[in-house]
């Protein structure tokens, strides 16, 4: 019997972007068995060999920049220039992980006379990586590269919105000379992914996606035995624009942070709190910047706002705006579903002023090009509003006062705190969420720790 097919539409043309075979139960068994064998062998290879392999694979991907960027744009609607930018950003992140691998994976030696005491960082074995579609290269590389550098094998099951990205990783490693089973891409239904997370052959699962999806993976991974799970589940990320900031520069930075990738980012700015003394000036500075976004064909260099990737999501974005305006928000611009030349599922770049905390978009992840702005009377009110959320991925403060930023950073309930920037990742720093934004760590030296397990060596040298 032929395998079931996964079909992905092009969010701009609404035509077929790609179709791939979904894995059967027999396919899953073959993949996990091969990955198990590869993990046993990988454990005994040198870090130098693993680094060389990873670098060769990266070079293979970089050589196909146009092809990979074209696939991303076609599958999820990202403007082509931004898709190429993602590949460039991935390469930078990738190379940083290669640079810090030796120090990050080194034994921790604890000197004591007459003893050999060390903490050895051992690979888990088979790592299941379930990345997201919105940044299909970046969310994958966070796990793929450090996992392989640490001596694991990886099964890469990409999002059903961006399946070809998994194939690009697998092809690059295959052409770089990776042993069979070291990195395997497969396509599977959500139920199959959950089944793999609960399979005893999988020792570690990393998932990037929705809270709902993370809850299902967590349950599946612990239902029969305890598979270790890392979850990155998005956010409803806040910012405070303090009275001493440069209004024009803050507006430019935050509009970009809200609208880039059509707002389809886990760390996009989704709640903006502005001090009352500069509120009117800030809203006025944002309006022309939001109006300047150009919807269109993602392949066109003039396009700065691509279509919405998921078919159901335009309706959800419309509902967020309608709820806000019914409750008193002022729609400054945008706010509607749109097409360009009769094509695509777009949502206009949207600016909402005078929002309040009883509006749905201030409580839930909108994941779209909507920027809501709320007036606050003080730093303390801003802090309370920012923490009034089930999410805690990132938070930002725009101010000239370092002491203010330090004081607020200590109290903010988020994994990353920014000053005068937003919507950015530095691979030298850990990426971590609190509350419903997830659990676990990727990137930085700490990310390597989470893709290894500590083993204590306690040798008494003389009896």
Secondary structure, DSSP 8 states (H G I E B T S, - for coil): ----EEEEE-TTT-SEEEEEE---HHHHHHHHHHHHHHHHHHTTS-HHHHHHHHHHHHHHHHTTHHHHHHHHHHHH---HHHHHHHHHHHHHHHHHHHHHHHHHHS-EE--BTTEEEEEEEEE-SEEEEE--STTTTHHHHHHHHHHHHTT-EEEEE--TTSHHHHHHHHHHHHHTT--TTSEEEE---HHHHHHHHT-TT--EEEEES-HHHHHHHHHHHHSSS--EEEEE----EEEEE-TTS-HHHHHHHHHHHHHGGGG--TT-EEEEEEETTTHHHHHHHHHHHHHT--B--TTSTT--B---SSTTHHHHHHHHHHHHHHTT-EEEE--SEEEETTEEEEE--EEEES--TTSGGGTS---SSEEEEEEESSHHHHHHHHH-SSEESEEEEE-S-HHHHHHHHHH--SSEEEES--S---TTS-B--EETTEES-BSHHHHHHTTEEEEEEEEES--
